[in-house]
């Protein structure tokens, strides 16, 4: 079972009994036991699909400043050729139609483009009312057209409310993007807001400040605040790539360019279609990652189980797009893999130094999710010597009691 730093399974289940119980859970899931339940999931039911929900093609800001460096065909081709099953091109207030002839030619039963827009209520971008220095960005995923980004200098919460409503009217779902960008979106802006279901807990943009903005609050801590309040919110990771032509990846680390491949989602869905993928995202049947790949995720309101796919993780870390975007750590950081189960208030309920872990869920936990962290000492082109680097996967929460305040 590994080393338990915080608590053991809180009832002394005999191993044979526990094995039968977990086997029964899997059989129930396979026969539809999880059908229709937001708090029951077994990854054996569907297929894993790798995808990115946030990326940009070239556009000109105010007609003179280039933003990005590649057209939609090059962007889509990069994801297709680097092992992604799906991607979305989400330009600022500009709709990219995946059914256009040039983009349709890139798609097949093995690669899908999902329509999207980054709805950008930001005084610097065309399409938005130039009123006040707001910088509220959301992804409108699987929309038919561009939702209006117009805004007045109202609070971020009200702009977010408008984004969610306009995106729904355009047939799509909203992802709240990089909340710490310009310190624009905090937990207070999201608490109790209808339609908040997907939140970027990790974004590859160089100014996303995932680990904390000026207030020091990380995007993951914001997520835990919402979950603790009983909101059903799922965590997304995306690279938010803008630059696909650069031969020298090290420019990313000079704080200049945002490159592809640093983070993505693994979605468990019955088929590779926009309806199936977006449906799985909104149902929380996925995990977010910066390099750790999982072989199993299953949970209900009684148990939570996670297992790492070591060969797939090693393959992911063989990519310079992944390793060179990872967070470097001071020498002496403990190496290896840790699976943490996290509950109410961001509390670590159990920590296991192993590739497989499980926990018994209790109502007092409020919710349970898993964070899987690998610290590996690697030599990349950026390092003079092997350097500790951090890679993380975040699974989705199971809410541990009926009738949460905000669903």
C-alpha positions in Angstrom: 0.0 0.0 0.0 3.0 2.3 0.4 3.9 4.7 3.2 0.9 6.5 4.8 1.9 9.8 6.2 -1.6 11.1 7.3 -4.1 8.3 7.9 -4.8 4.7 7.1 -8.0 3.4 5.7 -10.2 4.3 8.5 -11.7 0.9 9.0 -9.6 -2.3 9.2 -11.0 -4.0 6.1 -9.5 -7.5 5.6 -7.7 -7.5 2.3 -9.9 -10.3 0.9 -13.0 -8.3 1.8 -11.6 -5.1 0.4 -10.7 -6.9 -2.8 -14.2 -8.3 -3.2 -15.7 -4.9 -2.5 -13.6 -3.1 -5.1 -14.3 -5.8 -7.6 -18.0 -5.4 -7.0 -17.7 -1.7 -7.5 -16.0 -2.2 -10.8 -18.6 -4.8 -12.0 -21.4 -2.5 -11.0 -19.8 0.4 -12.9 -19.3 -1.8 -16.0 -22.9 -2.8 -15.9 -24.1 0.8 -15.7 -23.9 1.2 -11.9 -22.5 4.7 -12.3 -24.9 5.7 -15.0 -26.5 9.1 -14.2 -24.4 9.6 -11.0 -22.1 12.6 -10.8 -20.3 11.0 -7.8 -19.6 7.6 -9.3 -16.9 7.0 -11.9 -14.8 4.1 -13.2 -12.3 4.8 -16.0 -12.7 1.2 -17.2 -16.1 2.2 -18.7 -14.8 4.4 -21.5 -11.6 5.3 -23.4 -8.9 7.8 -22.5 -8.6 10.7 -25.0 -5.8 13.3 -24.7 -6.8 16.9 -25.5 -6.1 20.5 -25.1 -8.9 23.0 -24.6 -7.0 26.3 -24.9 -4.6 27.4 -27.7 -4.2 30.4 -30.1 -3.5 31.0 -33.8 -2.0 34.2 -35.1 -4.0 37.4 -34.9 -3.1 41.1 -34.9 -3.9 43.1 -31.8 -5.1 46.6 -32.7 -4.0 45.8 -36.3 -0.3 46.1 -35.6 0.9 43.8 -32.8 1.2 40.0 -33.6 -0.3 37.7 -31.0 0.7 34.1 -31.8 2.8 33.0 -34.7 0.9 30.4 -36.7 -2.3 29.9 -38.6 -5.1 27.5 -37.5 -3.9 24.7 -39.8 -0.4 24.7 -38.3 -1.8 24.9 -34.8 -4.2 21.9 -35.4 -1.4 20.0 -37.2 0.9 20.4 -34.2 -1.6 18.8 -31.8 -2.5 16.0 -34.3 1.2 15.2 -34.9 2.1 15.2 -31.2 -0.3 12.5 -30.1 -3.4 14.5 -29.1 -6.8 13.1 -29.9 -8.6 16.4 -29.8 -7.9 20.1 -29.5 -9.6 23.5 -29.6 -8.4 26.7 -31.2 -9.6 29.4 -28.9 -8.6 32.8 -30.2 -9.6 36.0 -28.5 -13.1 36.9 -29.6 -12.6 35.1 -32.9 -14.4 31.9 -33.9 -12.4 29.3 -35.7 -14.7 26.9 -37.6 -13.4 23.3 -37.5 -15.7 22.5 -40.4 -13.8 24.8 -42.8 -12.3 22.8 -45.7 -8.7 23.2 -44.6 -9.4 22.2 -41.0 -11.8 19.4 -41.9 -9.1 17.8 -44.0 -6.9 17.4 -40.9 -9.6 15.6 -38.9 -10.3 11.9 -38.9 -11.6 9.2 -36.6 -8.4 9.6 -34.7 -8.2 13.4 -34.4 -10.9 15.9 -33.6 -11.2 19.7 -33.5 -13.8 21.1 -31.1 -15.0 24.7 -31.8 -14.1 27.3 -29.3 -13.5 30.9 -28.5 -11.6 32.7 -25.7 -14.2 35.2 -24.7 -12.0 38.1 -23.7 -13.5 41.0 -21.8 -10.2 42.8 -21.8 -9.6 46.5 -22.7 -6.5 45.4 -24.8 -8.4 43.1 -27.2 -10.6 43.9 -30.2 -14.3 43.1 -29.9 -14.6 44.1 -26.2 -15.9 47.4 -25.1 -12.9 49.5 -24.1 -14.3 50.4 -20.7 -12.0 49.9 -17.7 -9.0 47.7 -17.1 -10.6 44.4 -16.7 -9.0 41.2 -17.9 -11.6 38.4 -17.6 -11.0 35.5 -20.0 -13.1 32.3 -20.4 -13.1 29.5 -22.9 -16.5 29.1 -24.7 -16.2 25.4 -25.7 -18.3 23.8 -28.5 -20.1 27.0 -29.4 -21.7 27.8 -32.7 -20.4 31.4 -32.8 -18.5 34.0 -30.8 -20.3 35.0 -27.6 -20.3 38.7 -27.1 -17.3 39.9 -25.0 -18.7 43.4 -24.4 -18.5 44.7 -20.9 -18.6 47.7 -18.8 -16.2 48.3 -15.9 -18.3 46.1 -13.6 -16.9 43.6 -11.1 -15.3 40.4 -12.5 -18.1 38.4 -11.1 -20.7 40.1 -13.3 -18.5 39.8 -16.4 -18.2 36.1 -15.6 -21.9 35.8 -15.2 -22.4 37.4 -18.7 -19.8 35.0 -20.2 -21.5 32.0 -18.9 -24.9 33.1 -20.0 -23.8 34.1 -23.5 -21.8 30.9 -24.0 -24.8 28.8 -23.0 -26.9 30.8 -25.5 -24.3 29.9 -28.2 -24.6 26.2 -27.4 -21.4 25.8 -25.4 -19.9 25.4 -22.0 -17.6 27.7 -20.1 -14.1 27.1 -18.7 -12.9 29.9 -16.4 -9.4 30.6 -17.6 -6.2 31.4 -15.6 -7.9 33.1 -12.6 -4.6 34.5 -11.4 -3.9 36.3 -14.7 -3.7 40.0 -13.7 -5.0 38.9 -10.3 -8.5 39.2 -12.0 -10.5 36.3 -10.6 -10.7 35.2 -7.0 -12.8 32.7 -5.2 -15.3 35.4 -4.1 -16.0 36.1 -7.8 -16.9 32.4 -8.4 -18.6 31.3 -5.2 -22.3 30.4 -5.8 -22.1 31.7 -9.4 -24.4 29.5 -11.5 -22.8 27.7 -14.4 -19.3 27.6 -12.9 -18.3 24.0 -13.6 -14.9 24.0 -15.2 -11.8 26.0 -13.9 -8.3 26.0 -15.1 -6.2 24.9 -12.2 -3.1 25.0 -14.3 -2.4 27.1 -17.4 0.9 27.3 -19.4 0.7 31.0 -20.1 3.8 32.7 -18.7 1.7 35.2 -16.7 -0.9 32.7 -15.4 0.7 32.6 -11.9 -0.7 29.2 -11.1 1.2 29.1 -7.8 -0.2 32.4 -6.6 -0.6 36.0 -7.7 0.0 39.1 -5.5 -2.2 37.6 -2.8 -0.2 34.3 -2.8 -3.4 32.2 -3.4 -2.8 29.5 -5.9 -5.4 28.4 -8.5 -5.6 25.0 -6.7 -6.4 26.8 -3.4 -9.2 28.7 -5.2 -10.5 25.4 -6.4 -10.5 24.0 -2.9 -12.4 27.0 -1.6 -15.1 26.4 -4.1 -15.3 22.7 -3.4 -15.4 23.3 0.3 -18.4 25.6 -0.3 -20.1 22.6 -1.9 -19.7 23.7 -5.5 -19.3 21.0 -8.1 -16.3 22.3 -10.0 -13.8 20.3 -12.1 -10.2 21.2 -12.6 -8.7 21.7 -16.2 -5.1 22.0 -17.3 -4.2 23.6 -20.7 -1.1 24.9 -22.3 -2.6 28.1 -23.7 0.0 27.9 -26.4 0.6 30.9 -28.7 3.9 30.0 -30.5 4.4 26.9 -32.7 7.3 28.0 -35.0 10.0 28.7 -32.4 13.0 26.3 -32.7 14.5 27.3 -29.4 12.2 26.3 -26.5 14.4 28.1 -24.0 12.8 31.4 -24.9 9.8 30.2 -22.9 11.9 30.4 -19.7 13.0 33.9 -20.4 9.3 34.8 -19.7 8.7 35.6 -23.3 6.7 32.9 -25.2 4.0 30.3 -24.3 4.7 27.0 -26.1 2.5 24.0 -26.7 2.6 20.7 -24.8 3.0 21.8 -21.2 -0.4 20.6 -19.9 -3.5 18.8 -21.1 -6.6 16.8 -20.1 -7.2 13.1 -20.3 -10.9 12.6 -20.9 -12.7 9.3 -20.4 -15.5 9.2 -23.0 -17.3 6.6 -25.0 -16.3 8.1 -28.3 -14.2 10.8 -29.9 -17.0 13.2 -30.8 -17.6 16.8 -29.6 -20.7 15.8 -27.8 -19.0 12.9 -26.0 -15.9 14.8 -25.1 -17.6 17.9 -23.9 -20.2 15.8 -22.0 -17.4 13.9 -20.2 -15.7 17.2 -19.3 -18.8 18.7 -17.8 -19.5 15.4 -15.9 -16.0 15.4 -14.5 -14.9 12.2 -16.3 -11.3 13.4 -16.9 -8.1 14.4 -15.1 -5.7 17.3 -15.7 -2.0 16.8 -16.0 1.4 18.3 -16.6 3.0 14.9 -17.3 1.8 12.2 -14.9 -0.4 9.6 -16.7 -2.9 7.5 -14.8 -4.1 4.0 -15.7 -7.1 3.9 -13.3 -9.4 6.3 -11.6 -12.5 5.1 -9.9 -14.6 6.4 -7.1 -17.9 6.6 -5.4 -19.1 8.1 -2.1 -17.4 5.2 -0.3 -14.0 4.7 -1.9 -11.5 6.5 -4.1 -8.8 4.6 -6.1 -6.0 5.9 -8.3 -3.2 4.1 -10.2 -0.3 5.5 -12.2 0.6 4.3 -15.7 4.4 4.2 -15.4 5.2 3.4 -19.1 2.9 6.2 -20.3 4.3 8.6 -17.8 7.9 7.9 -18.9 6.8 8.4 -22.5 5.3 11.7 -21.7 8.4 12.9 -19.8 10.5 12.0 -22.8 9.1 15.0 -24.6 11.0 18.3 -24.2 7.7 20.1 -24.5 6.7 18.5 -21.3 9.9 18.4 -19.3 11.2 21.9 -20.2 7.9 23.4 -19.1 7.9 21.7 -15.7 8.6 23.5 -12.5 12.2 23.3 -11.3 12.8 22.6 -7.7 15.7 23.2 -5.3 18.3 20.5 -4.9 17.4 18.1 -2.1 13.6 17.9 -2.8 12.5 14.3 -2.1 12.3 12.3 -5.4 9.6 9.9 -6.4 5.9 9.7 -6.6 3.3 10.8 -4.1 -0.5 10.3 -4.3 -2.4 12.6 -2.0 -6.1 12.5 -1.3 -7.4 16.0 -0.5 -10.6 17.0 1.2 -12.5 19.9 2.8 -10.4 23.1 3.1 -7.6 21.6 1.0 -6.6 19.2 3.8 -4.4 16.3 2.9 -6.4 13.3 4.1 -3.9 10.6 3.1 -0.5 10.6 1.4 1.0 7.5 -0.1 4.5 7.1 -1.6 3.4 4.6 -4.2 2.0 4.3 -7.7 -1.4 2.9 -6.5 -3.5 4.3 -3.7 -7.0 4.3 -2.3 -8.9 5.8 0.5 -12.2 5.2 2.2 -14.4 8.3 1.8 -16.4 9.6 4.7 -19.2 12.3 4.7 -17.1 14.6 7.0 -14.5 14.9 4.2 -16.9 17.2 2.2 -15.2 16.1 -1.0 -12.3 13.9 -2.0 -10.0 14.4 -5.0 -6.5 13.1 -5.7 -3.3 15.0 -6.5 -0.5 12.8 -8.0 3.0 14.4 -7.9 6.2 13.1 -9.4 9.5 14.7 -8.6 12.1 13.4 -11.1 15.7 14.5 -11.5 16.1 15.1 -15.2 18.7 16.7 -17.5 17.1 19.0 -20.1 18.6 21.5 -22.5 17.9 24.1 -20.0 20.0 22.5 -17.2 23.7 22.5 -16.6 23.2 19.3 -14.6 20.3 17.0 -13.7 17.6 19.0 -11.9 14.6 18.1 -9.8 11.4 18.8 -11.7 7.8 18.5 -10.7 5.0 16.9 -12.7 1.4 16.7 -11.4 -2.0 15.1 -12.2 -5.2 16.3 -10.6 -8.3 14.1 -10.6 -11.8 15.3 -10.1 -13.7 15.5 -6.8 -16.4 13.2 -5.5 -18.7 15.1 -3.2 -19.3 13.1 -0.1 -22.8 14.0 0.9 -26.2 14.5 -0.8 -27.5 17.9 -1.7 -24.5 20.2 -1.7 -25.3 23.9 -1.5 -24.2 24.6 -5.1 -24.4 22.1 -7.9 
